[in-house]
Amino acid sequence: MDRTERFYRMQRLLESRRCVPREAFIEDLGVSRATLKRDLAYLRDRMQVPIEWDRERGGYYLDAGPASGDQRSRSFQLPGLWFSAEEVHALLTMEQLLERLQPGLLAQQVRPLRERIRKILGTGDFAAEEVTRRIRVLQMGARTVEPAHFQAIASALLSRRRLRIRHHRRGSDEVMDREVSPQRLIHYRDNWYLDAWCHTRRALRTFAVDAIRDARIAGRAAREVPDAELDAALESGYGIFAGPVAHTAVLRFAPLRARWVSRESWHPQQEGHFELDGAWILKLPYSDPRELIMDILKYGSGVEVLAPATLRLAVVAELDAAARQYRY
């Protein structure tokens, strides 16, 4: 039983009985005395639930207001919508993605799904319309994906067939023809990426789906790459262009920036600590530095690369090039 469910069961017990002994809570909720004590303190202090202890009767009761006749009003509702931040984000993201779909083949299937999501959003104390009006999920930087290409990629991925793609390498402005065995589709920072075995390079590669100019399903079966190998090759370093870990970045964020960055997750294996002056030292593994450099640059003078020297020099070169554009 999670904490939210416990809170509602505690409320129902308090409303259904004049006084609830401590042992009744422990038996009904299946928790320890220490957990019950923490839950009661949270409801009193954070949620302002008027729970009182009656020494004579040996139990807890709701003191929700002045007496009415010889009865006290015991009606009290836990406030608000009891979704976690992650649950709200997931539900609203799904609802907004479905809302943006243009009329098409999925219209009949999508309609009941949207209705179901809105019903879930409305299961708290507020209507779904009020939730979507007051809570927003903003998406920025999403690049347009050609629907026909995405359909071919997804079909080949799930049917385990090879793909022939024309891929635009934006860094060199080249268009390359490749035959690949698709392994995974990844939605990352509001954009789609394809992890695939490239038969030309004989290695795992990640392709931005919006940079794929053409995609056609080939007749041959796709090469299977074990999940463990995919994780080791593509998820151990930093960012979407991750690979086998080659370096550890050591970044020092100024005290002002540290107030934000110290609460951020940059990588599952990151390490961090505060210095005496309030600066935040962040250590994280990486292989391909491209995305890491972009994230470092957005903090400007609020961050310094301490190690390795190659990463520090790459950031210095980018800063110098940017500064030259503003010199008269």
N, C-alpha and C positions, 0 to 999 in steps of 0.2 A: 504494500500500500504506500503510495507516495504521499508527500506532505500535504498537498492540496486536498486529496481525498480525506486524509485524517482531519483536516480543519473542518470540512463540511460534516463529517460524522460527529465531531465534537459539538458542533453547533446543533445538530439534530438531537443529540443526547441532552444538551442543556435546555432545549426548548420543549422536550417531551417529558422532562422530569423537574420537580421543584428543586431537587438537590441531587447532584451526581457525586457519589463517593470516588475517591482517587482510584480505588481498586476496580471500580466499574469502567473507568476510562482505560486503565491498563489492560483489562481483559478484552474489552470490545475492540480496542485499537491494536493490540498485540505489540505494545511498546514497553520500554523500560521506564522506571520512575524518572530517570534523568531526561529522557526524550520528552516525556509528558510535561515535565517542568519547563523545558525549553519552549515547547509548543504553546503552553499557556502564557508564558512571558511574551512570546512573539505576538499572540493574538491581543493581549492587553496593550503592549507598548507600541506596536507598529500599526495594528488594525483597529485600535480603540474599541475592542470588544469589551463590554462591561462585565467581566467575569470576577466574581467575588468569592471568598472562602467563608463558609459558615462553620465556626468552631463547634457550636452546639450540635448541629446536625451532622458534622463531619463530612462535608462535601462542598462542591462548587455550585454556584447558581448564577443566573443572569440578572443583573440589576440594571434594567434598561430604562428606568425612569421613575417618576413619582407614582405613588400608589393610586389605584383607581378603585374606590370602595375599599374592600379588604383584600384586593388582589393587586399584585404588581404586574405591570405589563412586561411580558417576557419575550416579546417579538423583536427579533434583531436579525438583520441580513448581513452576511459578509459582503463587503463592498467590491464592486468592480468585476472585471473579467479575469478569470483565473487561468490564463494561458501564460506559459513561460515566454521569455523574449524570443527563444528559438522557434516555438510553436507559432507565435504571432507572425514572425518573419516568413515562415514556411507557408502558412495559409494565405497571407496577403500576397506573397510572391506568386503562388499558383493562381490566385484569383485574378491578379493583374495580367499575368501571361495569357490566361484564357480570354480575358476581356479584349486583348489586342489582336486575337486571331481574326482574320478576315473570313467572311462567309465562304464555306467550301464543303468538302466532303464530310468533314467532322462535325458539322453544325448540330446534327441530331444527337451525336454522342457527347458533345461538349456541354450542351445545355443542362442535362441533369447533373453533370459533374460540377458545374458552376453553382447550381442550386444547392447541391450538397455542401460545398465549401461555405456558402453563405449561411446555411443552417448551422454549421459548426461554429462559425464566427458569432452567431446570435445565441449560442447556448448559455452565455453568461447573463449578466443583469442588463446588458445593453443590446439594442438591435444591431444587426449586421451593418445597416446603413450608417449608423453612428460610428461604428468601429472603423469602417473604411473612410469615413469623412475625417476622423480625428487622427488616425494612424496611417502614415504613408511609408511606402517602400520606394525610394528613389533609385533609379538605375541610370548610370552615366557611362558613356564611352562604348556602348554596345554598337557593334558593326553589323551591317546588313548581310544576311546569309541568303544565297539563292535557294529558294525552296526545292527546286528539282534536284540540285546537287545534294542538299541535306537528305532528301528522301533516298537517293541512290546510296549515299554513305551509310545511312541507318539500316537500309535493307541489306546491304552487303555485310555490315557488321553483325546483324542478328542471324542472317542465313549462313554466315561463315564462308563467304565468297571473297575472292580478291577484287580489288578496285584498280581501275586505270584512271589516274588523275592528271590534270594539268595544274601545276601549283606555281603561284607567283611568289618568288622570293623577293620581298619588298626591299630587303637590305641591298641587294645587288641589282634589283630591277630585272631579274631574269624570270622566264617562264619555263618550267621543266616538266617533262613527261615522266611519270613514275608509275610502276605497278607496286601496289602495297597490299598487305594483309591487315585489315583493320582490327584493332584489339579493343579500344575503348573510345567512347565519346565523352569529353569532359566539358562542363560548363564552368568557366572560371573567370571571375571579374567581369561578368556580364557578356562574355563571348564564348564561342564554341571552339574546341580543339579536338583533333583526332590523333590518338596514339596509334601508331601502326608500325608493322615490320616493313621496311623498305627493301624490296628485292634488288634494287639497283645498288644501294649502298651496303646491303647485307647487314643492316643494323636497325635498331628501334629509332624512330623519329616521331616528332610531334609537329603536326601541320595545323595552322590556323584555318578553320573551315571557310571563313569569309575570303581567304586568299586562294581558294580552289576555284579555278576558272571552268573546269569541266570534270565530271565524275561519271564513270560508267562501270557497271558491274561486269567483271570478267567471268569466264566459265570455270576457271580452276578453283579448287578449294583453298581457303585461306590457311596460311601457316599459323599454328597455335603457339602462343608464347605463354608459359605458365605465369600465374598471377604474381608469384614471388619474384620472378625475373623482371616483370613489368615494374613492380614496386621498387626493386633495387635500382633499376636503370632510370626510372622516370620520376620517382617521388622522394628520393633521398636528399636531393639538393634543394635549392631555393627557386620557387616560382614555377611557371608552366614549362619553361625550357630546362627543367632540372635533369640531372644525370647522376652518375656515380660521384659521390662526394670527393672533391679534389682539394678544397680549401676551407678554412674557417675564417669568416669575417669577424672582426672586432670593431664595433662602432661605439663612439662616445657621444651621447646626446646631452646637450646643454641642459641645465636644471629646469628651465622653462619648458622645453620640449619633452623632458623626461616625465613630466606630469601626465602626458598623453601616452607616449610610447611605452612606458613601463607597464601599461595595462593592455598592450596590444600583443597578439600572437602572430609572429612573423614566420615561425617554423616550429614543427612539433618537437625538435630537439634543441631548441634555443636555450641559452642560459643568460641570466641577467642579474645585475646587482647595482645598488646605489653606491655612489662615492660620498665622501663626507660633505662635499659642497652641493649635493643634490643631483649631480649628473648621473646618468644611467648608462651603464656599460652593457652592451648587448653582443652576445656571441652566437653565431649561427652558421651552419654548413652551407656550401654552395659549390656548384661546378661551373655552369654558364653564368657569367656575371651580368648579362644584359639587363634583365629585369631588376636585379638588385641595385645596379647603378641608377636606374630610373627612380627607384624608391628612395635612394639616398639623396639624390639631387633635389627632390621635392622639399627636403627639409633645409636646404640652403646652408646658412651659417650655423644652423642649430645642431649640426651633426659633423663629426670628424671621423674619418676612417683611420683607425690605429694600425690595423693589419688586415691582410698581408700587404706588402709593399706594392705588388702588382695592381691590386684593387685601388689602393690609395692613388697611384700614379694615373690610373684610368679615370678616376673621378676628377683629379686635378686637371687633366687634359680636357675633359668636358667643360669644366668651369672656366678654364682659360679661353676655350673656343667661344663659349657663350658671352664672356666679358668682352671679347674683341668685337662682337657685333654691336656693342653699345658705345665703343670708343669713337671719339670724333677725330 
